[in-house]
Amino acid sequence: MTSPLPSLDFLLRTPTAAVLLARFGRTATIAALRGILADRREARRFNAPAEDILDEAADVLAASFGRSQKPVFNLTGTVLHTNLGRSPMPPEAAEAAAEAMRSPTNLEFDLRTGRRGERDDHIAPLICRLTGAEAATVVNNNAAAVMLVLNTLALGKKVPVSRGELIEIGGAFRVPDIMSRAGAILHEVGTTNRTHPRDYVQAIGPDTAALMRVHQANYAIEGFTASVPTDALARIAHDAGLPLIEDLGSGSLVDLARWDLPHEPTPSEALAAGADVVTFSGDKLLGGPQAGLIVGNKTVIARINANPLKRALRLDKGRIAALEVVLRLYLDPDRLAATLPALRLLTRPAADIEATAQRMAALLQRAFPDRPVAVEPCRSQIGSGALPVDLLPSAAVTLGGGALESLAATLRSMPRPVVGRIARDRIWLDCRCLEPREEADFAAQLHAAS
Ligand SMILES: *Cc1c(COP(=O)(O)O)cnc(C)c1O
């Protein structure tokens, strides 16, 4: 029954192998063929036509040379979706990043004097202008910002934090853990729902380094509650000769109420209320690349920049380039809702979204003729811990019928994967993030599939 497997040499001389060799190179092609031959020998599947083996090799090679990270359609209804890479960036910011990564730049080189420069100088003045801060710096993300601030100001010392603010934000960011890894000692004050000024006053002792306030991201404490606002907490800190650290999380550089979105605290407000150092993310409401922005007075920022950890947490030139472009968009706030994709998506009119949903429903019905397809109102979330209780009116295409998990897997396996969510026995594809260009790509992909 058993015929010998074709030899590697024989396979390599076939025209199909020539195509694979030209596309993937000798090393990978031979490794793929060897692997398949070894598997077949081990499974005692000897009578395989050469073409089968070559087909399998083509699949293996395509998979190992294909990109793992790729663009997806975010139809989850969460605009700043952490697992999907948070904020989309303006194309000109992405281009600036790509250009900076392709070529040498004046990253740390002063073109005027021809001497060494500072990478922060490309963005710190802009951040100061937009927040009213005296000084600013940037690191890898907001978790790094919090860590660096605590490590600089409170190494081996106590930092009182309200029990209502000891938050966990998806993944591994837990305030108590970050504090201990930063070398600061968490001093819990107050209770989960109520913390009073006297709780902080009583907590302050000779080994207290700073007070800290953490924005209640991704949750809300309602009912019988009390917390100490920034201005009151700053007075308590300053009376004791201590700095106040405020972690805003998302933070927004502009007042979102201007676009009828719920107000999110801004770094300028925190600074004006007396916070000495404020941290926030670059890729949440700010709408830029992953980054952690730190603003504060000159003395604090100088100490932070002198911390050796700063070097370990700093930004690369690509993200600095992108962040610079995004920050400049804020110099023209009147046009921000058009120029900044994150804000444009958050302020997209419900009627617009519904029109997109109607067009997509027709296409989806054609692609999945056996399933009930409908357009239904839904609510989008801002995401990334911003304003968790406020939901934006939106519209979704919903698909019903059986085997929803398998339908969701089919959608995820498309060339540009489609990510929705399953709720109430339907798949929901929230069309908020399907703007005209994306809509055209989505439609083309559906055409190709059906
Ligand atoms: C999101 C968030 C962080 C973490 O920020 P990253 O940019 O994800 O590192 C820290 N604190 C608060 C309050 C947050 O909302």
The ligand as an ORCA input file, in Angstrom:
! r2SCAN-3c Opt
* xyz 0 1
  C      -5.794     54.324     31.209
  C      -5.337     54.756     32.534
  C      -4.035     54.478     32.978
  C      -3.063     53.710     32.140
  O      -2.730     54.418     30.991
  P      -2.000     53.686     29.758
  O      -1.825     54.780     28.758
  O      -2.897     52.585     29.331
  O      -0.703     53.168     30.262
  C      -3.664     54.921     34.220
  N      -4.532     55.586     35.013
  C      -5.798     55.874     34.632
  C      -6.700     56.602     35.553
  C      -6.247     55.457     33.377
  O      -7.492     55.729     32.984
*
